[in-house]
Amino acid sequence: MTIKVGDRIPSVNLKKMGEKGPENISTDEIFNGKKVVLFSVPGAFTPTCSAAHLPGYVVNADKIKAKGVDTIVCMAVNDAFVMGAWGKAQNADELLMLADGNAEFAQALGLTLDGSGFGLGTRSQRFALVAENGVVKHLAVEPGPGLDVSAAEKIMEVL
C-alpha cells in the first residue's frame, strides 16, 4: 500500500557516506522533530536525474530552506558510495544524499518501480514528499516517465 498524506514515515535504516565510509542513518533521526523535503530518483547518474531532478534541488536549496525546511534529502536505490560520488559530482553539499541499497524504504513507502526490463531491478519511483515531524504533509509521485510534479520548483509552491 502506498504511503499517503497524514501517514507517518516508516522507520527504516538507510546509508549515507561518512568520512570513513558508509554509515547508518534512521528515518526516525532524519524526520522526527523536523520539516523535511525528500525526493527520490530511480537512479544516480541517470539522464533525467542528473540533468534536471537533482540540479533543481541543488540550485534551489537556499530558497527551500528559507521556507522552514530543515533537511533536503535525495534518495535512490543505489549504494552509499554511488550516492556520495553523485552528490560530489553535482555539488549537492546542502543535501543529504541517502542510499536505499536494498529498496527497503521504497518498499515500506509502497513506491517501488520494476526496472528489471532495463537491467535495473527494483528501484524507487520518482517522487517528492514534504514531512513535518515524521508525518507526510504532501506527496507528489510522477505519473510516468519524466519530471514534473516532484521537481524542486513544484515542491517550493507547496511549502
Backbone as a ProteinNet text record, in pm:
[ID]
protein_1_A
[PRIMARY]
MTIKVGDRIPSVNLKKMGEKGPENISTDEIFNGKKVVLFSVPGAFTPTCSAAHLPGYVVNADKIKAKGVDTIVCMAVNDAFVMGAWGKAQNADELLMLADGNAEFAQALGLTLDGSGFGLGTRSQRFALVAENGVVKHLAVEPGPGLDVSAAEKIMEVL
[TERTIARY]
83.3	0	88.2	54.9	134.3	107.1	213.5	200.6	116.4	47.9	-36.1	-23.4	-76.1	-75.1	-143	-79.4	-129.5	-64.1	2	71.6	206.8	253.2	387.4	490.6	606.2	717.6	758.8	771.6	812.3	955.1	978.6	1110.7	1198.8	1299.9	1390.3	1531.3	1631.2	1769.4	1813.9	1877.9	1935.4	2086	2156	2301	2336.8	2436.8	2495.6	2646.3	2715.5	2861.9	2913.8	2997.9	3065.5	3212.2	3286.1	3429.7	3505.1	3457.7	3526.8	3452.3	3349.9	3274.2	3126.8	3049.6	2905	2867.9	2764.9	2713.4	2562.8	2510.5	2365.8	2305.6	2186.2	2105.7	1960.3	1887.2	1748	1654.4	1543.2	1443.1	1391	1389.7	1349	1441.4	1570.3	1669.2	1650.7	1618.7	1603.6	1477	1365.9	1235.3	1179.5	1208.7	1144.7	1186.1	1085.3	1108.8	1156.9	1146.7	1198.1	1097.5	1117.3	1046.1	1144.3	1105.9	1196.3	1131	1209.5	1172	1258.3	1194.6	1266.1	1220.1	1317.2	1283	1361.7	1300.3	1361.5	1369.6	1479.1	1503.9	1523.9	1496.1	1517	1663.5	1756.3	1896.7	1991.3	2096.1	2200.7	2268.5	2313.9	2387.3	2303.6	2172.8	2087.8	2046.6	2004.8	1987.6	1896.9	1770.2	1679.4	1719	1762.5	1800.8	1919.9	2018.1	2140.2	2126.1	2043.2	2031.3	1928.6	1827.7	1719.6	1676.8	1651	1589.8	1681.6	1797.5	1890.8	1936.5	1975.2	2019.2	1914	1786.2	1681	1683.1	1708.5	1715	1846.4	1954.2	2083.4	2074.8	2024.6	2015.7	1918.9	1813.1	1709.6	1719.3	1827.6	1840.1	1819.7	1881.3	1867	1722.9	1656.1	1516.3	1425.3	1452.6	1372.9	1392.6	1517.2	1545.3	1489.7	1484.4	1427.2	1277.5	1215	1072.4	1050.4	1154.4	1141.2	1179.4	1238.2	1279.3	1415	1420.9	1545.1	1641.8	1587.5	1671.9	1610.5	1696.1	1656	1728.6	1652.2	1706.8	1688.1	1795.5	1788.8	1813.2	1723.1	1733.2	1724.5	1798	1789.2	1824.3	1778.1	1815.3	1950.5	2051.5	2191.6	2268	2398.2	2476	2529.1	2577.6	2623.9	2743.7	2828.3	2944	2897.7	2800.7	2746.8	2677.7	2595.6	2524.2	2621.9	2728	2829.5	2900.4	2938.6	3007.8	2916.4	2790.3	2694.3	2673.9	2661.2	2646.6	2764.8	2885.4	3005.8	3007.4	2973.7	2974.8	2872.3	2764.9	2656.5	2662.1	2769.7	2783	2662.6	2616.9	2497.8	2532.7	2618.9	2666.7	2555.3	2449.4	2340.1	2234	2251.6	2154.4	2210.6	2122.5	2159	2134.9	2242.7	2235.7	2227.2	2113.1	2090	2073.8	2130.8	2124	2021.7	1931.3	1833.3	1869.8	1988.7	2051	1965.7	1885.6	1801.1	1655.1	1628.8	1493.6	1397.9	1451.4	1365.9	1275.5	1329	1249.3	1146.1	1188.4	1094.7	980.5	1013	909	817.5	875.4	795.4	700.4	742.4	657.7	555.1	575.6	488.5	516.1	641.1	675.8	791.8	784.7	888.2	852.6	953.5	942.1	1016.5	955.6	1021.4	1102.8	1233.2	1323.2	1396.3	1348.1	1419.2	1424.8	1329.6	1332.7	1450.5	1506.2	1622.7	1749.1	1739.3	1854	1879.7	1777.6	1795.3	1736.4	1659.9	1598.3	1493.3	1473.1	1375.8	1436.3	1364.9	1408.3	1296.6	1323.5	1222.4	1156.8	1027.9	961.6	1018.2	999.1	1037.1	924.9	959.7	860.1	928	846.8	893	784.7	829.1	734.2	783.8	689	718.4	663.2	747	704	737.5	648.7	671.5	661.4	769	776.6	737.9	784.7	763	628.2	546.2	414.6	412.6	366.4	361.3	255.3	297.7	207.4	175.9	266.4	247.5	322.6	261.6	324.1	296.6	404.2	393.4	469	394.2	452.7	436.1	544.7	537.6	448.5	353.5	261.3	323.5	439.6	506.8	648.5	712.1	848.1	852.8	966.8	983.3	977.3	988.6	994.8	896.6	803.5	708.4	671.1	581.6	523.7	622.9	734.6	832.6	953.8	947.9	1057.4	1065.8	1183	1205.4	1110.9	1091.8	1006.3	861.9	813.1	676	665.2	768.3	765.5	772.9	847.2	854.4	718	633.9	499.3	410.9	436.6	352.1	410.4	530.9	592.8	536.8
-117.7	0	124.7	219.8	341.9	437.1	496.5	596.8	713	780.7	892.8	1006.3	1120.7	1236.5	1198.6	1234.4	1201.7	1079.8	997.4	878.5	917	833.5	850.9	785.8	847.7	790.1	660.6	549	423.4	431.2	356.6	352.8	250.8	301.6	218.8	276.3	191.6	238.7	255.2	368.6	398.3	416	444.5	465.1	601.8	663.1	786.5	769.1	845.4	839.9	927.8	868.9	942.3	957	1017.4	1037.6	906.6	801.4	672.2	565.9	608.3	512.8	518.9	419.6	419.5	415.8	494.3	499.6	480.8	415.9	402.4	533.3	561.2	671.9	627	647.1	601.5	711.9	670.6	768.7	843.9	780	849.8	968.5	947.7	1054.5	1166.3	1129.8	1227.7	1310.7	1246	1311.4	1362.5	1295.8	1333.8	1472.7	1556.5	1691.8	1789.4	1751.1	1835.7	1846.9	1950.4	1963.5	1921	1820.3	1758.1	1751.1	1782.5	1754.7	1637.6	1528.8	1413.8	1393.8	1382.5	1344.7	1220.2	1136	1009.1	998	939.2	921.9	773.6	730.1	590.2	546.4	640	601.3	719.1	715	816.5	809	921.7	934.5	900.1	883.9	857.8	991.5	992.3	1118.2	1222.5	1194.1	1294.4	1329.8	1230.4	1252.9	1348.6	1330.1	1411.9	1545	1549.7	1672.7	1769.7	1717	1805.2	1788.5	1664.4	1646.5	1692.5	1630.9	1671.6	1816.4	1860.9	2000.8	2103	2074	2166.2	2188.7	2083.2	2094.9	2158.2	2131.1	2192.3	2343.6	2388.3	2531.5	2603.4	2534.8	2598.2	2564.7	2502.7	2460	2575.9	2689.5	2803.5	2852.9	2857.1	2901.8	2803.7	2674.8	2572.3	2581.8	2593.4	2603.2	2732.9	2838	2965	2952.2	2846.5	2823.3	2734.9	2722.3	2647.9	2501.9	2458	2318.4	2299.4	2199.1	2168.9	2087.1	1990.9	1897.5	1869.4	1866.8	1824.1	1692.6	1589.7	1455.6	1411.5	1360.4	1293.3	1145.7	1060.6	917.5	841	732	641.4	500.6	403.6	264.8	243.7	291.8	277.2	255.5	233.3	218.6	354.6	360.7	486.5	543.8	458.1	506.5	583.2	528	592.7	723.7	721.2	843	951.7	912.9	1009.5	1070.3	986.3	1034.6	1122.8	1085.2	1164.4	1300.3	1301.3	1428	1520.3	1465	1545.8	1596.9	1510.6	1548.6	1658	1663.1	1759.1	1878.4	1887	1995.8	2003	1887.6	1878.2	1886	1979.2	1991.2	2021.9	2087.8	2127	2018	1905.9	1797.3	1677.5	1598.1	1471.2	1364.1	1304.8	1204.4	1065.7	999.6	873.1	755.9	644.3	520.3	426.3	377.2	276	150.4	98.9	-5.2	-126.7	-170.5	-287.8	-252.1	-125.6	-74.6	-96.9	-110.5	-135.1	-15.2	106.1	225	245	230	242.8	141.9	20.1	-81.4	-44.4	6.8	45.6	160.2	246.2	356.1	310.6	190.7	143.2	214.2	258.7	338.8	278	147.1	82.2	86.3	60.8	59.6	-63.6	-139	-256.1	-212.8	-200.3	-160.7	-278.5	-400.2	-519.7	-526.7	-467.7	-465.9	-387.1	-300	-219.7	-267.6	-382.4	-435.1	-362.7	-295.9	-215.7	-279.9	-387.1	-449.4	-360	-375.5	-294.5	-158.4	-54.8	83.5	158.7	283.6	371.4	447.4	472.1	562.1	702.6	787	927.7	999	1055.4	1125.8	1227.7	1310.6	1402.4	1409.3	1428.1	1445.5	1552.1	1610.3	1703.4	1639.1	1630.9	1573.3	1669.1	1673.8	1752.3	1658.6	1654.6	1567.9	1423.6	1376.1	1237.6	1206.1	1308.8	1287.8	1351	1275.2	1323.4	1432.6	1549.7	1662.7	1683.1	1637.6	1649.4	1534.8	1473.6	1365.4	1387.2	1387.6	1407.2	1294.9	1200.8	1086.4	1110.8	1098.7	1117.3	1008.7	1047.2	950.6	862.7	900.4	823.7	872.5	842.4	889.9	1043.2	1097.3	1241.7	1304.5	1435.3	1511.1	1626.5	1630.3	1740.1	1765.4	1684.1	1710.6	1700.6	1631.8	1616.4	1709	1798.5	1893.7	1992.1	2045.4	2140.3	2259.2	2309.3	2426.1	2398.7	2278	2239.6	2222.7	2165.8	2145.8	2280	2374.8	2506.4	2573.9	2543.4	2602.8	2555.1	2437.1	2383.1	2404.9	2458	2481.4	2605.5
0	0	0	-82.9	-96.5	19.5	70.2	175.5	123.8	214	172.9	273.8	237.6	326.1	457	567.7	700.4	762.4	679.9	731.2	791	884.7	941.9	849.2	843.1	767.7	837.9	765.1	828.4	882.9	987.1	1049.6	976.4	906.4	825.2	837.3	827.7	823.5	679.4	652.6	522.1	541.1	434	440.6	384	445	392.9	396.6	313.7	315.1	427.1	510.4	615.6	581.5	668.8	645.1	631.7	699.7	697.4	617.4	541.6	462.3	494.7	447.8	468.6	617	651.3	788.4	784.8	888.5	902.6	948.7	900.7	949	941.5	1049.2	1052.3	1003.8	950.7	910.2	1032.2	1148.7	1271.4	1296.7	1282.4	1302.6	1199.4	1078.1	969.5	986.6	1020.4	1013.8	1146.9	1257.3	1383.4	1428.1	1454.1	1502.7	1396.7	1270.1	1162.1	1047.9	968.1	840.9	732.7	656.4	560.1	422.5	320.6	182.8	139	97.6	44.4	-98.7	-189.4	-325.8	-360.5	-440	-476.1	-626.9	-669.8	-812.5	-842.7	-964.1	-998.8	-993.5	-1020.1	-1014	-1025.7	-945.8	-954.3	-1090.3	-1137.8	-1263.6	-1386.8	-1372.5	-1488.1	-1550.8	-1676.9	-1750.5	-1685.6	-1664.6	-1608.2	-1465.3	-1390.4	-1251	-1241.3	-1328.3	-1324.9	-1396.3	-1500	-1579.1	-1521.2	-1448.3	-1405.3	-1260	-1216.4	-1085.1	-971.7	-957.5	-851.6	-868.3	-987.6	-1001.7	-957.9	-978.9	-935.9	-785.5	-710.6	-564.6	-519.9	-590.6	-556.1	-573.1	-687.9	-718.9	-624.4	-583.6	-500.4	-351.6	-309	-169	-71.4	-96.6	-5.4	-0.2	-114.3	-118.7	-44.5	-59.3	7.9	158.7	200.5	344.7	403	323.3	369.6	398.3	346.8	370.9	493.7	576.7	701.8	695.2	585.5	571	639	727.1	798.1	713.9	638.9	564.3	428.3	326.3	192.4	166.3	137.9	119	-25.2	-83.3	-213.3	-187.6	-233.3	-209.6	-341.2	-347.6	-462.6	-417.5	-494.3	-470.4	-538	-470.3	-508.1	-378.2	-387	-264.3	-219.1	-96	-36.8	-112.6	-169.1	-245.3	-369.1	-439.3	-559.1	-522.2	-416.8	-377	-332.2	-262.8	-221.3	-341.4	-436.5	-556.4	-640.8	-651.6	-729.1	-664.1	-533	-460.9	-483.5	-480.5	-505.8	-649.1	-743.5	-885.4	-915.1	-835.3	-858.5	-761.5	-681.5	-582.2	-488.6	-443.2	-359.1	-210.1	-174.7	-36.9	62.6	19	109.2	123.6	52	54.7	127.3	185.2	246.1	140.3	92.7	-13.9	50.7	34.6	102.7	7.4	49	-27	36.6	-45.6	-6.2	-84.3	-56.1	-137.1	-167.1	-71.6	-91.9	-117.3	-141.8	-168.8	-51.8	69.2	186.1	215.9	204.7	232.2	121.2	-4	-116.2	-102	-59.1	-39	76.7	186.8	302.9	267.2	174.3	127.9	24.1	-32.4	-139.9	-270.5	-289.9	-407.4	-486.8	-508	-587.7	-735.6	-815.4	-960.8	-1010.3	-1098.2	-1154.8	-1275.8	-1255.9	-1363.9	-1424.7	-1399.4	-1446.9	-1599	-1666.3	-1812.6	-1867.7	-1784.9	-1823	-1752.5	-1682.7	-1609.6	-1478.8	-1425.2	-1304.4	-1178.9	-1193.2	-1076.4	-1014.1	-884.2	-811.7	-781.7	-814.5	-791.3	-721.9	-691.2	-636	-749.6	-736.3	-829.2	-809.5	-907.3	-894.1	-818.3	-703.2	-623.2	-532.2	-471.1	-367.8	-261.1	-136.6	-28	67.7	137.8	245.8	371.5	474.7	601.7	714.9	811.7	932.9	1051.9	1130.7	1247.9	1213.7	1099.6	1060	997.7	971.6	911.2	772	673.6	536	523.7	475.1	454.1	305.7	219	74	7.9	-92.1	-167.6	-315.4	-394.7	-539.3	-609.9	-665.9	-737	-886	-959.2	-1104.1	-1164.7	-1250.3	-1307.5	-1416.5	-1464.7	-1569.6	-1583.2	-1695.6	-1715.3	-1719.4	-1690.8	-1695.8	-1557.9	-1558.2	-1433.2	-1439.4	-1344.9	-1336.9	-1191.2	-1134.6	-1003.9	-888	-908.2	-799.9	-815.1	-913.2	-934.3	-818.2	-794.1	-684.6	-693.3	-813.7	-831.2	-789.2	-817.2	-779.2	-627.1	-566.2	-421.8	-350.2	-404.9	-341.7	-338.9	-435.6	-440.5	-326.1	-271.3	-163.8	-24.7	-18	113.6	179.9
[MASK]
+++++++++++++++++++++++++++++++++++++++++++++++++++++++++++++++++++++++++++++++++++++++++++++++++++++++++++++++++++++++++++++++++++++++++++++++++++++++++++++++

